[in-house]
Amino acid sequence: VFGKSGLIVNAEGEVRASEEHAETPGERSEALEALKAYVRAYSPRRSRWSSARDWDTLVDLTVKAERYDRQTWLADEENKLHSRGFFNIIEAHIVEVTELPADIAATVVDLDHYVSKYGEARAFYLGIDYDVCREDKYHFDGVNYRVAVMVPEDGAWRVAQFSGAPMERLAKSEAAFGSRSEAVALLVQRVRLRSGLLINPKGEILGRI
């Protein structure tokens, strides 16, 4: 899948630059690799003997200002018991990703705030294929779209924001992937915003907001 930034994600989840769009040495690839590692960290690594998530890496890849809240949330047994948030994820992998141009990024995240605080910020628009314990307003089975803001902190790229993507803006912008899964996710979000109904990609009603 080609993103508008010239990045390619193949079926194995490997990301590289297209021949027409050589990456700037270091920065873009490092920020993207950190984002990929963040997603891998909350997707259970399955082996013959166990299934485990890498919470240490997840916390380490989070900006320091958010780490205490992240650690406190992960330590809450109620979240695990009720399969909330990260604990709801059975499997996750990135299927398409692009770095947002600054002008588009500024319409969906407070880019100036992050640049002012960290000196630099890179925003990514990505589709993550989720298999979940139960579908809810935060996740459904299939490709879910997110916006991530990566910032440099103590010599490493870290996640400063990871949130649901505003599909009405991004799916119609120059950053759009134009994929079928993006169109489906746009429809799901449009139904939610206009009717208050929570549906999944199959059109099944999950409840109301």
C-alpha positions in Angstrom: 0.0 0.0 0.0 1.4 3.4 -1.0 1.0 6.4 1.3 1.2 9.9 0.0 4.5 10.4 1.8 6.0 7.7 -0.5 6.1 5.0 2.1 5.1 1.4 1.3 3.7 -1.2 3.7 3.9 -4.7 2.3 1.8 -7.7 3.4 4.4 -8.6 6.1 4.1 -5.2 7.6 7.5 -4.0 6.5 7.8 -0.4 5.7 10.2 1.2 3.2 10.4 4.2 0.8 9.3 3.9 -2.8 12.0 4.5 -5.4 10.4 7.8 -6.4 10.4 9.0 -2.8 13.7 8.3 -1.0 13.5 8.8 2.7 15.3 11.6 4.5 18.1 9.7 6.3 17.1 8.8 9.9 14.2 11.0 11.0 11.2 9.8 9.1 12.1 6.1 9.2 13.0 6.3 12.9 9.7 7.9 13.8 7.8 5.3 11.8 9.8 2.4 13.2 9.0 3.6 16.7 5.3 3.8 15.8 5.3 0.3 14.4 7.0 -0.9 17.6 4.3 0.8 19.7 1.6 -1.1 17.8 3.4 -4.4 18.1 3.8 -3.9 21.8 0.1 -4.1 22.6 -0.6 -6.9 20.1 -0.1 -10.2 21.9 3.0 -12.1 20.7 1.8 -15.7 20.4 4.0 -18.7 20.7 3.4 -22.4 21.3 3.4 -21.8 25.1 2.1 -18.3 25.7 0.6 -15.0 24.5 2.1 -11.9 26.0 2.2 -8.1 25.3 5.3 -6.0 25.8 4.0 -3.4 28.2 7.5 -2.2 29.1 8.1 -1.2 25.4 4.6 0.4 25.2 5.4 2.6 28.2 8.9 3.4 27.0 7.6 4.5 23.7 5.1 6.9 25.4 6.2 10.4 26.2 7.3 10.9 29.8 4.4 13.3 30.5 1.9 10.4 29.9 3.8 7.5 31.4 2.4 7.6 34.9 -1.2 7.6 33.7 -0.3 4.8 31.2 1.3 2.6 33.9 -1.5 3.2 36.3 -4.1 2.2 33.7 -2.2 -0.9 32.8 -1.9 -1.9 36.4 -5.7 -1.6 37.0 -7.0 -5.2 37.2 -10.5 -4.0 36.3 -9.3 -2.9 32.9 -7.8 -6.4 32.3 -10.9 -8.2 33.7 -13.3 -6.3 31.5 -11.0 -6.3 28.4 -10.8 -2.6 28.1 -8.6 -0.6 25.7 -5.4 -2.4 25.0 -6.7 -5.5 26.8 -9.4 -5.8 24.2 -6.9 -6.4 21.4 -6.4 -10.0 20.4 -4.2 -9.1 17.4 -3.2 -5.9 15.6 -1.1 -5.1 12.6 -0.6 -2.0 10.5 -1.9 -2.5 6.9 -1.5 1.1 5.6 0.3 4.2 6.8 1.3 7.6 5.6 2.9 10.6 7.1 0.6 13.6 7.0 1.8 16.8 5.4 2.0 19.6 7.9 -1.0 21.5 6.5 -3.3 18.5 6.7 -1.9 17.4 10.1 -2.6 20.8 11.6 -6.3 20.4 10.8 -6.6 17.2 12.9 -4.1 17.6 15.7 -2.6 20.5 17.6 0.7 20.3 15.8 1.9 23.7 16.9 1.6 22.6 20.6 3.8 19.5 20.0 6.4 21.4 18.0 6.5 24.1 20.7 7.0 21.5 23.4 9.3 19.0 21.7 10.9 21.0 18.9 9.6 18.8 16.2 6.5 16.6 15.6 5.5 14.1 12.9 1.9 13.1 12.4 0.9 9.8 10.8 -2.4 8.5 9.5 -2.6 4.7 9.8 -5.0 1.8 9.3 -4.6 -1.0 11.9 -6.3 -4.4 11.3 -7.7 -5.4 14.7 -9.1 -8.7 16.0 -10.8 -7.8 19.3 -12.4 -9.6 22.2 -15.6 -7.5 21.7 -16.5 -4.7 19.4 -17.2 -1.4 21.0 -17.1 2.3 20.2 -13.3 2.2 20.3 -12.5 -0.9 18.3 -14.2 -3.2 15.8 -12.9 -6.3 13.9 -11.3 -5.1 10.8 -9.2 -2.0 9.8 -9.5 0.8 12.3 -8.0 4.2 11.5 -5.8 6.2 13.9 -3.8 9.4 14.0 -0.5 9.2 15.8 1.8 12.1 16.7 5.5 11.2 17.1 7.9 13.5 18.9 11.6 13.3 19.7 12.4 13.0 23.5 15.7 12.1 25.1 17.2 11.0 21.8 14.3 8.7 20.8 11.0 9.1 18.9 7.9 8.5 21.2 4.2 8.6 20.9 2.6 11.9 22.1 -0.9 11.2 20.8 -2.6 8.1 19.5 -6.3 8.6 18.7 -9.2 7.8 16.5 -8.8 9.4 13.0 -11.4 12.0 11.9 -12.4 10.1 8.8 -14.6 12.8 7.3 -11.5 15.0 7.0 -8.8 12.5 6.2 -10.6 10.1 3.9 -11.4 13.1 1.6 -8.0 14.7 1.8 -4.8 14.3 -0.3 -3.6 11.9 2.5 -6.4 9.4 1.8 -5.5 5.9 0.9 -8.5 5.3 -1.3 -8.8 1.8 0.0 -12.0 -0.2 0.5 -11.3 -0.5 4.2 -11.0 3.2 4.5 -14.3 3.7 2.8 -15.9 1.2 5.2 -14.4 2.9 8.3 -15.7 6.3 7.0 -19.2 4.9 6.7 -19.0 3.4 10.2 -17.9 6.8 11.6 -20.5 8.7 9.6 -23.4 6.6 10.9 -22.1 7.2 14.4 -21.9 10.9 14.0 -25.2 11.4 12.3 -27.4 8.9 14.1 -25.6 8.0 17.3 -25.6 4.3 16.3 -22.6 2.2 16.8 -22.2 -0.2 13.9 -19.4 -2.5 12.8 -18.2 -3.0 9.2 -20.8 -5.7 8.7 -23.6 -3.2 9.5 -24.4 -4.9 12.7 -25.7 -2.5 15.5 -23.5 -2.6 18.6 -25.4 0.0 20.6 -25.6 3.7 20.9 -23.1 6.3 21.9 
